[in-house]
């Protein structure tokens, strides 16, 4: 018996059993026309385990390293005759060779066996593994036919002209897709053999979820002008639920109930089209908690929601309130491959699960098929990566039988953007037409007040019962907070703080704002000690449901300014409020001169910068004055030849987070202390459990902390703060400690 695995009970799984099981799962996961092709890939992925050295190692005779994954890649051309689609050979080889270490670069023929490229690894010597021919003899007869090869080739070229350089982007997507099917199938069968697989996945009853959503929507009053406008706009969306499309656009003003509206629409489409899951994608980690809590409160037991974010840990008792071990295991397992019916995640997690090259990341990709994808605050897709992001969404909706919903209050012209930068024949449908009702949601005026110093900016908040100051840098937020008088209630928010402290601070701000409304219904005659001032970076602009009397926003892109305005007079309790746009004296702004000219012209030309024309003008200039830069982040810019495709190189360059930051763990309670000690003593720990205690600093700031000897990674690469004087729960991490006078 040739053994693939031995479990803790000393049971043995043969290579044949594991190979056939993996092949069957690959075929089940794959879309037509890849099914039989993926069956063969699954069958061949572990034939290197027929080497005698591997058999000796697995039986415990020798602690030796055996490279087994390259054997299947070597053998693929010998057993499959690719007459109609020769590039399929490369797809199979990349998937099999990388099914443990990640998809490699193809490399070139000059590469040696020392190189980690596919070409280099194919030159490495291996032992005899030919026993696979007799062990898998029957299964190997199930080869992919010439017609099936032609069908795949036609599929890969579909929707593009033969000369279109974008073809390589689509080809790369399907290499990753096939890799996803293989690695998840391999992992699932292995987990089942070892008894690790959870047989009760997370479920959601979409019909019951829809009933609860409808009940919530019907509970709202419809008497005031604003309430009637909200209902009218939402009904525009609901009336189009029977219209088929690939991408739906929901452009709704702040305060019109976008989130609830999008969930109802997604549930209707999921039921109607029998979709497997709903995936809700949020731009920032910092705002995911509020959205998740809103959905959990709304849907209750009708949906077991999977939250996939770096700062959320299912081992935390607060996140598993019933202390249900089966539930915890089901969540941990589902995070690996998104085999769940209702998922909330971040844009970084979502797009990295498409563009990275590792097994851990790409396992999820095939489970994005047959889904409804909701992209909240879509306008926040990073401009640099706009093309690969749009490509990914277009491919998933065009080829994987999914539908996408774009949701924002400041909608770019996605019809034009998608046709310019991605698939020209994607089906796109506006669910909300321009309507007079939008004017009802105009609750504040925007005005540019020019340059201003820190002290004068703080003076501008005098007389405001509650005010929000949003600045572009963490250092500016910290400085303004320190200068604010301590007589009133002041709060600071930035990623200098740990996720734990940011969440606690947001909850405190909510409570204080609610108490202020209760005690002073008209916000009149508010004493100084009850006035609230919040100083924050842009993290507060999306998804944080707070309502301030006045907002001050540092000069930035129009989308950021309007999002900050969404925190002003949010409930429309006053006829009109004010948002002041300012520049900080002495601060150098965006070095892109074109951006400066563009924003200056927007502010000067439009009396109301929140109007439709202003927003259209802004996005038109933003996306088309930098069209060359938008193309630069596509794979076809670094590789034109599919036979030399460099997926590993591209994955290493793909980074949605523009600024290079370093996470530092802060010891804040008994749990964090225990985890840090574990890291120190064993060099290992659960990183996800530590994420809520992490704050981020830029590289220069990290270097300063390192010079002062107040951070240590204990040889693990996970940096921890070793001096508590360098952290403050209100403002976060400091690069210099306080001076003490004794």
C-alpha positions as CSV (number, residue, x, y, z in Angstrom):
1,X,0.0,0.0,0.0
2,X,1.4,3.4,-1.0
3,X,0.5,5.8,1.8
4,X,-0.5,9.5,1.4
5,X,-1.4,10.2,5.0
6,X,-1.4,8.6,8.5
7,X,-3.7,10.1,11.1
8,X,-3.4,10.3,14.9
9,X,-5.2,6.9,15.2
10,X,-2.5,5.4,12.9
11,X,-5.1,4.9,10.1
12,X,-3.6,5.0,6.7
13,X,-5.0,6.7,3.6
14,X,-3.6,5.4,0.3
15,X,-2.3,7.7,-2.4
16,X,-4.9,6.2,-4.7
17,X,-7.8,7.0,-2.3
18,X,-6.6,10.5,-1.7
19,X,-5.9,11.2,-5.4
20,X,-9.3,9.9,-6.5
21,X,-11.2,11.8,-3.8
22,X,-9.3,15.0,-4.6
23,X,-10.0,14.5,-8.4
24,X,-13.7,14.1,-7.7
25,X,-13.9,17.2,-5.6
26,X,-11.9,19.2,-8.2
27,X,-14.5,18.2,-10.8
28,X,-17.3,19.1,-8.5
29,X,-15.9,22.6,-7.8
30,X,-14.9,23.5,-11.3
31,X,-17.2,25.3,-13.7
32,X,-17.8,23.9,-17.2
33,X,-15.8,23.4,-19.4
34,X,-13.0,22.7,-16.8
35,X,-14.5,19.8,-15.0
36,X,-12.7,16.8,-16.7
37,X,-9.5,18.8,-16.9
38,X,-9.6,19.5,-13.2
39,X,-10.3,15.8,-12.5
40,X,-7.0,15.0,-14.2
41,X,-5.1,17.7,-12.3
42,X,-6.5,16.4,-9.0
43,X,-5.6,12.9,-9.9
44,X,-2.0,13.8,-10.7
45,X,-1.2,16.3,-7.9
46,X,0.3,13.8,-5.4
47,X,1.9,11.1,-7.6
48,X,5.3,12.2,-6.3
49,X,4.3,10.5,-3.0
50,X,5.0,7.1,-4.8
51,X,8.7,7.9,-4.4
52,X,10.3,5.4,-1.9
53,X,11.9,8.3,0.1
54,X,8.5,9.7,0.7
55,X,7.1,6.4,1.8
56,X,10.0,5.9,4.2
57,X,9.5,9.4,5.6
58,X,5.8,9.1,6.2
59,X,6.4,5.8,8.0
60,X,8.8,7.7,10.3
61,X,12.0,6.0,9.2
62,X,13.7,9.1,8.1
63,X,13.2,12.8,8.8
64,X,14.0,13.7,5.2
65,X,12.7,16.4,2.9
66,X,11.1,15.1,-0.2
67,X,9.8,17.3,-3.0
68,X,6.8,15.5,-4.3
69,X,4.7,18.2,-6.0
70,X,7.0,18.6,-9.1
71,X,6.5,15.0,-10.1
72,X,2.9,15.5,-11.3
73,X,4.0,18.6,-13.2
74,X,6.7,16.6,-15.0
75,X,4.4,13.8,-15.9
76,X,1.4,15.9,-17.2
77,X,2.7,16.3,-20.8
78,X,3.3,12.5,-21.0
79,X,-0.2,11.4,-20.1
80,X,-2.2,14.2,-21.7
81,X,-1.8,15.1,-25.3
82,X,-2.7,18.7,-25.7
83,X,-3.5,19.0,-29.4
84,X,-6.2,21.6,-29.3
85,X,-5.1,23.8,-26.4
86,X,-1.4,23.3,-25.6
87,X,-1.5,26.1,-23.0
88,X,-3.5,23.8,-20.7
89,X,-0.3,21.9,-20.1
90,X,1.1,25.0,-18.4
91,X,-2.0,25.5,-16.3
92,X,-1.9,22.0,-15.0
93,X,1.9,22.2,-14.3
94,X,1.6,25.5,-12.4
95,X,-1.3,24.2,-10.3
96,X,0.4,20.9,-9.4
97,X,3.9,22.3,-8.9
98,X,2.6,25.0,-6.6
99,X,-0.1,23.2,-4.7
100,X,1.9,23.5,-1.4
101,X,4.3,26.3,-1.9
102,X,2.2,28.6,-4.1
103,X,2.0,29.2,-7.8
104,X,5.6,29.8,-9.1
105,X,6.8,32.0,-11.9
106,X,7.3,30.0,-15.1
107,X,10.8,31.3,-15.5
108,X,12.9,30.5,-18.6
109,X,14.8,27.6,-20.1
110,X,18.1,28.9,-18.8
111,X,16.9,28.4,-15.2
112,X,18.8,25.8,-13.2
113,X,17.5,23.4,-10.6
114,X,18.5,25.8,-7.9
115,X,15.8,28.3,-9.1
116,X,12.3,28.2,-7.6
117,X,10.7,28.8,-11.0
118,X,8.7,26.1,-12.7
119,X,11.4,25.7,-15.4
120,X,14.0,25.3,-12.7
121,X,12.1,22.8,-10.6
122,X,11.3,20.7,-13.6
123,X,15.0,20.1,-13.9
124,X,15.4,18.7,-10.4
125,X,16.0,15.0,-10.1
126,X,13.4,12.8,-8.5
127,X,13.1,9.1,-7.7
128,X,11.0,6.6,-9.6
129,X,7.3,7.3,-9.1
130,X,6.0,5.3,-12.1
131,X,3.9,3.1,-9.8
132,X,1.1,5.7,-10.3
133,X,0.5,4.3,-13.8
134,X,-0.7,0.9,-12.4
135,X,-2.3,2.3,-9.2
136,X,-4.3,5.0,-11.1
137,X,-4.6,3.1,-14.3
138,X,-8.4,3.0,-14.5
139,X,-8.8,6.6,-13.5
140,X,-6.2,7.8,-16.0
141,X,-8.4,6.6,-18.8
142,X,-10.7,9.5,-18.0
143,X,-8.6,11.9,-20.1
144,X,-9.8,15.2,-21.4
145,X,-10.9,14.9,-25.0
146,X,-9.7,17.1,-27.8
147,X,-13.2,18.7,-28.0
148,X,-13.0,19.6,-24.3
149,X,-9.6,21.1,-24.9
150,X,-11.0,23.2,-27.7
151,X,-13.9,24.3,-25.5
152,X,-11.5,25.5,-22.8
153,X,-9.4,27.3,-25.4
154,X,-12.5,29.0,-26.8
155,X,-13.6,29.9,-23.3
156,X,-10.2,31.5,-22.4
157,X,-10.3,33.6,-25.6
158,X,-14.0,34.6,-25.3
159,X,-14.8,38.3,-25.2
160,X,-11.3,39.4,-26.3
161,X,-9.7,39.9,-29.6
162,X,-6.7,37.6,-30.3
163,X,-4.4,40.7,-30.2
164,X,-5.8,42.1,-26.9
165,X,-3.0,42.2,-24.3
166,X,-5.7,41.8,-21.6
167,X,-6.1,38.2,-22.6
168,X,-3.2,37.4,-20.3
169,X,-5.1,38.9,-17.3
170,X,-8.0,36.6,-18.0
171,X,-5.6,33.6,-18.4
172,X,-3.9,34.4,-15.1
173,X,-7.3,34.6,-13.4
174,X,-8.2,31.1,-14.5
175,X,-4.8,29.7,-13.5
176,X,-5.6,30.9,-10.0
177,X,-9.1,29.6,-10.3
178,X,-7.9,26.1,-11.2
179,X,-5.3,26.3,-8.4
180,X,-8.2,27.3,-6.0
181,X,-10.2,24.2,-7.0
182,X,-7.2,21.9,-6.5
183,X,-5.9,23.3,-3.2
184,X,-9.3,23.4,-1.6
185,X,-10.1,19.8,-2.8
186,X,-6.8,18.6,-1.5
187,X,-7.3,20.4,1.9
188,X,-10.9,19.1,2.3
189,X,-10.1,15.5,1.6
190,X,-7.1,15.7,3.9
191,X,-9.1,17.3,6.7
192,X,-11.8,14.7,6.4
193,X,-9.3,11.9,6.7
194,X,-7.7,13.5,9.8
195,X,-11.1,14.1,11.3
196,X,-10.7,17.9,11.2
197,X,-13.5,18.8,8.8
198,X,-16.6,20.2,10.4
199,X,-19.7,18.5,9.0
200,X,-22.1,21.3,10.0
201,X,-21.1,24.4,7.9
202,X,-22.4,27.8,8.6
203,X,-25.9,28.2,7.2
204,X,-28.2,31.0,6.3
205,X,-31.9,30.7,5.5
206,X,-32.3,33.4,2.8
207,X,-36.1,33.2,2.9
208,X,-36.3,33.9,6.6
209,X,-33.6,36.5,6.3
210,X,-35.7,38.3,3.6
211,X,-38.8,38.1,5.9
212,X,-36.9,39.8,8.7
213,X,-35.5,42.4,6.4
214,X,-38.9,43.2,5.0
215,X,-40.3,43.5,8.5
216,X,-37.6,45.9,9.4
217,X,-38.2,48.0,6.3
218,X,-42.0,48.1,6.9
219,X,-41.4,49.2,10.5
220,X,-40.1,52.6,9.4
221,X,-42.6,55.5,9.4
222,X,-43.3,57.2,6.1
223,X,-44.7,60.6,7.0
224,X,-42.1,63.3,6.7
225,X,-40.7,64.5,3.3
226,X,-37.4,62.8,4.0
227,X,-39.0,59.5,5.0
228,X,-41.1,59.5,1.8
229,X,-38.1,60.3,-0.3
230,X,-36.2,57.4,1.3
231,X,-39.0,55.0,0.5
232,X,-39.3,56.3,-3.1
233,X,-35.6,55.8,-3.8
234,X,-35.5,52.3,-2.2
235,X,-38.6,51.3,-4.2
236,X,-36.7,52.1,-7.4
237,X,-34.2,49.4,-6.4
238,X,-36.9,46.8,-5.4
239,X,-38.9,47.3,-8.6
240,X,-35.9,46.1,-10.7
241,X,-35.3,42.9,-8.8
242,X,-36.5,40.8,-11.7
243,X,-34.1,42.4,-14.2
244,X,-31.0,40.3,-14.9
245,X,-27.6,41.8,-15.1
246,X,-24.0,41.0,-14.0
247,X,-23.3,44.3,-12.2
248,X,-25.9,46.4,-10.4
249,X,-25.3,50.0,-9.4
250,X,-27.0,51.4,-6.3
251,X,-26.3,55.2,-6.0
252,X,-28.1,56.4,-3.0
253,X,-27.5,59.5,-0.8
254,X,-26.2,59.2,2.8
255,X,-29.1,58.5,5.1
256,X,-31.3,56.9,2.5
257,X,-30.8,53.3,3.9
258,X,-28.3,52.0,1.4
259,X,-27.1,49.0,3.5
260,X,-30.6,47.7,4.3
261,X,-31.7,48.3,0.7
262,X,-28.7,46.4,-0.7
263,X,-29.3,43.4,1.6
264,X,-33.0,43.1,0.6
265,X,-32.0,43.2,-3.1
266,X,-29.2,40.7,-2.6
267,X,-31.5,38.3,-0.7
268,X,-34.2,38.6,-3.4
269,X,-31.7,37.8,-6.2
270,X,-30.1,35.0,-4.2
271,X,-33.5,33.3,-3.7
272,X,-34.6,33.9,-7.3
273,X,-31.4,32.7,-8.9
274,X,-30.6,30.0,-6.3
275,X,-27.2,31.5,-5.4
276,X,-25.1,29.7,-2.8
277,X,-23.9,32.7,-0.8
278,X,-23.9,36.4,-0.2
279,X,-20.5,38.1,0.3
280,X,-20.5,41.6,1.7
281,X,-17.2,43.5,1.1
282,X,-16.3,46.5,3.2
283,X,-13.4,48.9,2.4
284,X,-11.9,49.2,5.9
285,X,-11.2,46.9,8.8
286,X,-12.1,49.7,11.2
287,X,-15.8,49.8,10.1
288,X,-16.6,46.1,9.7
289,X,-17.7,45.7,13.3
290,X,-20.6,48.1,13.0
291,X,-21.9,46.5,9.8
292,X,-21.6,43.0,11.2
293,X,-23.4,43.9,14.4
294,X,-26.2,45.5,12.3
295,X,-26.7,42.4,10.3
296,X,-26.5,40.1,13.3
297,X,-29.1,42.1,15.0
298,X,-31.3,42.2,11.9
299,X,-31.0,38.5,10.9
300,X,-30.6,36.9,14.3
301,X,-30.6,33.1,14.1
302,X,-31.7,33.0,10.5
303,X,-28.1,33.6,9.4
304,X,-24.8,32.4,10.9
305,X,-22.6,35.2,9.6
306,X,-18.9,34.4,8.8
307,X,-16.7,37.4,9.6
308,X,-13.3,37.3,7.9
309,X,-11.2,40.1,9.1
310,X,-7.7,40.2,10.6
311,X,-8.9,41.8,13.8
312,X,-11.7,39.3,14.6
313,X,-11.0,36.1,16.4
314,X,-13.5,33.3,17.0
315,X,-11.5,32.1,20.0
316,X,-12.5,35.3,21.8
317,X,-15.4,34.5,24.2
318,X,-17.0,37.9,23.2
319,X,-17.2,36.6,19.6
320,X,-18.6,33.2,20.6
321,X,-21.1,34.2,23.2
322,X,-22.5,30.7,23.7
323,X,-19.1,29.2,24.0
324,X,-20.1,26.7,21.3
325,X,-17.0,24.7,20.3
326,X,-18.7,23.3,17.2
327,X,-19.6,26.8,16.1
328,X,-16.0,28.0,16.7
329,X,-14.6,25.1,14.7
330,X,-17.1,25.7,11.9
331,X,-16.1,29.3,11.7
332,X,-12.4,28.7,11.7
333,X,-12.8,26.1,9.0
334,X,-15.0,28.3,6.8
335,X,-12.5,31.2,7.0
336,X,-10.1,29.0,5.1
337,X,-12.2,28.6,2.0
338,X,-15.4,30.7,2.5
339,X,-17.7,27.7,2.4
340,X,-20.4,29.7,4.1
341,X,-23.7,31.3,3.0
342,X,-23.3,34.8,4.4
343,X,-19.8,36.3,4.6
344,X,-18.7,39.8,5.7
345,X,-15.1,40.6,4.8
346,X,-12.8,43.5,3.8
347,X,-11.7,44.6,0.3
348,X,-8.1,43.6,1.1
349,X,-9.1,40.1,2.0
350,X,-11.4,39.8,-1.0
351,X,-9.0,41.0,-3.7
352,X,-6.0,39.2,-2.1
353,X,-8.0,36.0,-2.4
354,X,-7.9,36.6,-6.2
355,X,-4.5,38.1,-6.8
356,X,-2.1,36.4,-4.4
357,X,-0.4,33.1,-5.3
358,X,-0.5,31.1,-2.1
359,X,-2.7,28.1,-1.1
360,X,-4.0,29.9,2.0
361,X,-5.2,32.9,0.0
362,X,-6.5,31.3,-3.2
363,X,-8.5,28.5,-1.6
364,X,-11.5,30.9,-1.4
365,X,-11.6,31.9,-5.1
366,X,-13.7,29.1,-6.5
367,X,-16.3,29.7,-3.8
368,X,-16.9,33.2,-5.1
369,X,-18.9,31.5,-7.9
370,X,-22.7,31.4,-7.7
371,X,-22.7,34.3,-5.3
372,X,-24.1,37.8,-4.8
373,X,-21.2,40.1,-4.1
374,X,-22.0,43.5,-2.4
375,X,-19.2,46.1,-2.5
376,X,-20.0,48.8,0.0
377,X,-18.5,52.3,-0.5
378,X,-17.3,51.1,-4.0
379,X,-15.8,54.4,-4.8
380,X,-13.0,53.6,-2.3
381,X,-11.4,51.0,-4.6
382,X,-7.8,52.3,-4.8
383,X,-7.3,54.2,-8.0
384,X,-3.9,52.5,-8.5
385,X,-5.5,49.0,-8.5
386,X,-8.8,50.0,-10.2
387,X,-8.2,47.9,-13.3
388,X,-7.3,44.6,-11.5
389,X,-10.2,45.2,-9.1
390,X,-12.7,45.8,-11.9
391,X,-11.2,42.9,-13.9
392,X,-11.7,40.5,-11.0
393,X,-15.4,41.5,-10.5
394,X,-16.1,41.3,-14.2
395,X,-14.6,37.8,-14.5
396,X,-16.4,36.5,-11.5
397,X,-19.8,37.9,-12.7
398,X,-19.3,37.1,-16.4
399,X,-17.8,33.6,-16.0
400,X,-18.5,32.2,-12.5
401,X,-22.3,32.8,-12.5
402,X,-22.2,35.5,-9.8
403,X,-23.7,39.0,-9.6
404,X,-22.2,42.1,-8.1
405,X,-23.8,45.1,-6.4
406,X,-21.9,48.4,-6.2
407,X,-23.1,50.6,-3.4
408,X,-22.1,54.2,-2.7
409,X,-23.4,57.7,-2.2
410,X,-20.7,59.1,-4.6
411,X,-20.9,56.9,-7.6
412,X,-18.3,57.2,-10.4
413,X,-19.4,56.4,-13.9
414,X,-18.9,52.6,-13.8
415,X,-20.5,52.1,-17.2
416,X,-17.6,54.1,-18.7
417,X,-14.9,52.8,-16.3
418,X,-15.6,49.2,-16.9
419,X,-15.8,49.6,-20.7
420,X,-12.6,51.6,-20.6
421,X,-10.5,49.4,-18.3
422,X,-12.1,46.0,-18.2
423,X,-14.7,43.9,-20.1
424,X,-16.4,46.0,-22.7
425,X,-19.5,43.7,-22.9
426,X,-20.2,43.4,-19.1
427,X,-23.9,43.8,-18.4
428,X,-24.4,46.8,-16.0
429,X,-27.7,48.1,-14.7
430,X,-28.4,51.3,-12.7
431,X,-31.0,50.5,-10.0
432,X,-31.5,54.1,-9.0
433,X,-32.3,56.8,-11.5
434,X,-31.5,60.4,-10.8
435,X,-34.5,61.8,-8.9
436,X,-35.6,65.0,-7.3
437,X,-35.7,63.0,-4.0
438,X,-31.9,63.3,-3.7
439,X,-32.2,67.0,-2.8
440,X,-34.2,66.1,0.3
441,X,-31.0,64.4,1.7
442,X,-28.9,67.5,1.3
443,X,-28.4,68.3,5.0
444,X,-25.2,70.4,4.9
445,X,-23.4,73.1,3.0
446,X,-19.7,72.7,2.1
447,X,-17.4,75.7,2.1
448,X,-13.7,76.2,1.7
449,X,-12.2,78.3,4.4
450,X,-8.6,78.3,3.2
451,X,-5.4,77.8,5.2
452,X,-5.7,77.7,9.0
453,X,-3.3,76.9,11.9
454,X,-4.0,74.2,14.6
455,X,-5.0,76.7,17.3
456,X,-7.4,78.7,15.0
457,X,-8.9,75.4,13.8
458,X,-9.7,74.4,17.4
459,X,-11.2,77.9,18.0
460,X,-13.6,77.2,15.1
461,X,-15.2,74.4,17.2
462,X,-16.1,76.8,20.0
463,X,-19.9,77.2,20.2
464,X,-20.5,73.8,18.6
465,X,-22.3,71.3,20.8
466,X,-20.5,68.5,18.9
467,X,-17.8,68.8,16.3
468,X,-15.7,66.4,14.2
469,X,-12.3,67.3,12.8
470,X,-11.0,64.9,10.1
471,X,-7.4,65.3,9.0
472,X,-5.2,63.4,6.6
473,X,-2.4,62.2,8.9
474,X,-2.2,60.5,12.2
475,X,0.4,62.9,13.5
476,X,-1.9,65.9,12.8
477,X,-4.8,64.2,14.6
478,X,-2.6,63.5,17.7
479,X,-1.3,67.1,17.8
480,X,-4.8,68.7,17.5
481,X,-6.1,66.4,20.2
482,X,-3.3,67.4,22.6
483,X,-4.0,71.1,21.9
484,X,-7.8,70.8,22.5
485,X,-8.8,72.2,25.9
486,X,-9.4,69.5,28.5
487,X,-12.6,71.2,29.8
488,X,-14.9,69.5,27.3
489,X,-15.1,65.9,26.2
490,X,-12.5,65.2,23.5
491,X,-11.8,62.0,21.7
492,X,-9.1,60.8,19.2
493,X,-9.3,58.1,16.5
494,X,-6.5,56.8,14.4
495,X,-4.6,53.6,13.6
496,X,-2.0,54.6,16.1
497,X,-4.5,53.1,18.5
498,X,-5.1,49.4,18.8
499,X,-8.3,48.0,17.2
500,X,-9.5,47.3,20.8
501,X,-9.1,50.9,21.8
502,X,-10.6,52.3,18.6
503,X,-13.7,50.2,19.0
504,X,-14.1,51.2,22.7
505,X,-13.6,54.9,21.8
506,X,-16.2,54.8,19.0
507,X,-18.7,53.2,21.5
508,X,-18.0,56.0,24.0
509,X,-18.5,58.7,21.4
510,X,-21.9,57.1,20.4
511,X,-23.0,57.1,24.0
512,X,-22.0,60.7,24.6
513,X,-23.7,61.9,21.4
514,X,-26.9,60.0,22.4
515,X,-26.8,61.5,25.9
516,X,-26.3,65.0,24.5
517,X,-29.4,64.6,22.3
518,X,-31.4,63.3,25.2
519,X,-30.4,66.1,27.6
520,X,-30.4,68.9,25.1
521,X,-32.9,68.0,22.4
522,X,-32.3,71.2,20.3
523,X,-28.6,71.2,21.2
524,X,-29.0,74.6,22.8
525,X,-27.3,76.0,25.9
526,X,-24.9,73.1,26.1
527,X,-22.4,73.7,28.9
528,X,-18.7,73.6,28.1
529,X,-18.1,70.4,30.0
530,X,-20.7,68.6,27.8
531,X,-19.5,69.7,24.4
532,X,-17.9,66.9,22.3
533,X,-14.9,67.2,20.0
534,X,-13.7,64.3,18.0
535,X,-10.4,64.4,16.0
536,X,-9.9,61.6,13.6
537,X,-8.2,60.4,10.5
538,X,-10.3,59.2,7.5
539,X,-11.1,55.9,9.1
540,X,-14.3,57.6,10.5
541,X,-15.6,58.5,7.1
542,X,-17.2,55.2,6.0
543,X,-19.6,53.0,7.9
544,X,-19.2,54.7,11.3
545,X,-22.7,55.8,12.2
546,X,-22.1,59.0,14.1
547,X,-23.9,62.4,13.8
548,X,-22.2,65.7,14.6
549,X,-23.4,69.3,14.7
550,X,-20.5,70.5,12.6
551,X,-17.7,68.8,10.6
552,X,-14.3,70.2,9.6
553,X,-12.5,68.3,6.8
554,X,-8.9,68.8,5.8
555,X,-8.4,69.3,2.0
556,X,-8.5,65.9,0.2
557,X,-10.3,64.2,-2.6
558,X,-13.9,65.1,-3.2
559,X,-15.1,61.6,-2.2
560,X,-13.4,61.9,1.2
561,X,-14.8,65.4,1.8
562,X,-18.4,64.2,0.9
563,X,-18.0,61.1,3.1
564,X,-16.9,63.3,6.0
565,X,-20.0,65.4,5.4
566,X,-22.1,62.3,5.8
567,X,-21.2,62.5,9.6
568,X,-22.8,66.0,9.8
569,X,-26.5,66.5,10.6
570,X,-26.8,62.8,9.6
571,X,-30.4,62.5,10.8
572,X,-31.4,65.8,9.2
573,X,-32.8,67.2,12.5
574,X,-31.7,70.7,11.5
575,X,-32.6,72.4,8.2
576,X,-28.9,72.8,7.2
577,X,-25.5,72.3,8.8
578,X,-22.0,73.3,7.8
579,X,-18.9,71.3,6.7
580,X,-15.8,73.5,6.5
581,X,-12.9,72.4,4.2
582,X,-9.5,73.7,5.3
583,X,-5.8,73.4,4.6
584,X,-3.4,73.2,7.5
585,X,-0.7,75.9,7.5
586,X,2.8,74.7,6.9
587,X,1.7,71.3,5.6
588,X,2.8,70.0,2.2
589,X,-0.1,68.5,0.3
590,X,-0.4,65.9,-2.4
591,X,2.7,66.1,-4.5
592,X,0.7,65.3,-7.6
593,X,0.3,68.8,-9.0
594,X,-2.5,67.7,-11.3
595,X,-4.5,66.5,-8.4
596,X,-4.1,69.9,-6.7
597,X,-5.2,71.8,-9.8
598,X,-8.2,69.4,-10.2
599,X,-9.5,69.8,-6.6
600,X,-8.9,73.5,-6.6
601,X,-11.0,73.8,-9.8
602,X,-13.8,71.7,-8.3
603,X,-14.0,73.8,-5.1
604,X,-13.9,77.1,-7.1
605,X,-16.3,76.1,-9.9
606,X,-19.1,74.6,-8.0
607,X,-21.2,76.4,-5.4
608,X,-22.4,73.1,-4.2
609,X,-19.6,70.5,-4.5
610,X,-22.0,67.7,-3.5
611,X,-24.1,68.1,-6.7
612,X,-24.2,65.5,-9.4
613,X,-22.2,67.6,-11.8
614,X,-19.4,68.2,-9.4
615,X,-19.1,64.5,-8.5
616,X,-19.1,63.5,-12.2
617,X,-16.5,66.2,-13.0
618,X,-14.2,65.0,-10.1
619,X,-14.3,61.3,-11.1
620,X,-13.9,62.1,-14.8
621,X,-10.7,64.0,-14.1
622,X,-9.4,61.6,-11.5
623,X,-9.7,58.4,-13.6
624,X,-8.9,59.7,-17.0
625,X,-6.1,62.2,-16.3
626,X,-4.2,59.2,-14.8
627,X,-5.3,56.5,-17.2
628,X,-1.7,55.4,-17.9
629,X,-1.1,54.9,-14.1
630,X,-4.3,52.9,-13.8
631,X,-3.0,50.4,-16.4
632,X,0.4,50.0,-14.7
633,X,-0.8,47.7,-11.9
634,X,-2.1,45.1,-14.4
635,X,-0.2,41.8,-14.9
636,X,0.0,42.5,-18.7
637,X,2.3,45.4,-18.0
638,X,5.0,43.2,-16.5
639,X,4.4,40.1,-18.6
640,X,3.1,39.8,-22.2
641,X,3.7,36.1,-22.8
642,X,1.5,33.5,-21.1
643,X,4.2,30.9,-21.5
644,X,6.4,33.0,-19.2
645,X,3.7,34.2,-16.9
646,X,5.0,35.4,-13.5
647,X,2.2,35.0,-11.1
648,X,4.4,34.9,-8.0
649,X,6.1,38.1,-9.0
650,X,2.8,39.8,-9.5
651,X,1.4,38.5,-6.2
652,X,4.4,40.0,-4.4
653,X,3.8,43.4,-5.9
654,X,0.0,43.3,-5.4
655,X,-0.6,45.4,-2.3
656,X,-3.9,47.4,-1.9
657,X,-2.5,49.2,1.2
658,X,-0.5,52.0,-0.3
659,X,1.5,53.1,2.7
660,X,4.1,50.7,4.1
661,X,3.2,50.2,7.7
662,X,4.3,47.9,10.4
663,X,2.0,46.4,13.1
664,X,3.1,46.5,16.7
665,X,1.4,44.4,19.4
666,X,0.6,46.2,22.7
667,X,0.1,44.4,26.0
668,X,-3.3,45.6,27.3
669,X,-4.8,42.9,29.4
670,X,-4.2,39.4,30.8
671,X,-5.0,37.7,27.4
672,X,-2.6,39.8,25.5
673,X,0.1,39.3,28.1
674,X,-0.4,35.5,27.9
675,X,-0.1,35.6,24.1
676,X,3.0,37.7,24.1
677,X,4.7,35.5,26.7
678,X,3.8,32.5,24.6
679,X,5.4,34.2,21.6
680,X,8.5,35.1,23.7
681,X,8.9,31.6,25.1
682,X,7.9,29.3,22.3
683,X,8.4,31.6,19.2
684,X,4.8,30.7,18.2
685,X,1.3,32.0,18.9
686,X,-2.1,32.6,17.3
687,X,-1.5,35.8,15.3
688,X,-5.2,36.3,14.7
689,X,-5.8,36.5,18.5
690,X,-3.2,39.3,18.7
691,X,-4.7,41.5,16.0
692,X,-7.1,43.4,18.2
693,X,-4.0,44.5,20.2
694,X,-2.2,45.7,17.1
695,X,-1.6,49.3,16.1
696,X,0.3,50.5,13.0
697,X,3.2,52.9,12.4
698,X,5.0,54.0,9.3
699,X,8.5,52.6,8.6
700,X,10.3,55.8,9.7
701,X,8.3,55.8,13.0
702,X,9.1,52.1,13.5
703,X,12.8,52.8,13.0
704,X,12.7,55.4,15.7
705,X,11.1,53.0,18.1
706,X,13.7,50.4,17.2
707,X,16.5,52.8,17.8
708,X,15.1,53.5,21.3
709,X,14.9,49.7,22.0
710,X,11.2,49.6,22.9
711,X,10.1,47.0,20.3
712,X,11.1,43.4,20.1
713,X,10.0,40.5,17.9
714,X,11.7,37.8,19.9
715,X,13.0,36.3,16.7
716,X,9.5,35.7,15.2
717,X,8.9,38.7,13.0
718,X,5.9,39.7,15.1
719,X,6.8,43.0,16.8
720,X,5.7,43.8,20.3
721,X,6.0,47.0,22.3
722,X,8.2,46.4,25.4
723,X,7.8,49.7,27.2
724,X,4.3,50.7,28.2
725,X,5.3,54.4,28.5
726,X,5.1,54.5,24.7
727,X,1.4,53.7,24.5
728,X,-1.6,55.8,25.5
729,X,-5.1,54.4,25.2
730,X,-6.4,57.8,24.0
731,X,-3.9,58.6,21.4
732,X,-2.2,55.3,20.7
733,X,1.5,54.6,20.2
734,X,4.1,57.2,20.6
735,X,7.6,57.5,19.1
736,X,9.0,59.2,22.1
737,X,8.1,58.5,25.8
738,X,7.1,61.1,28.3
739,X,9.8,62.8,30.4
740,X,9.6,62.1,34.2
741,X,10.8,64.6,36.8
742,X,11.5,63.2,40.2
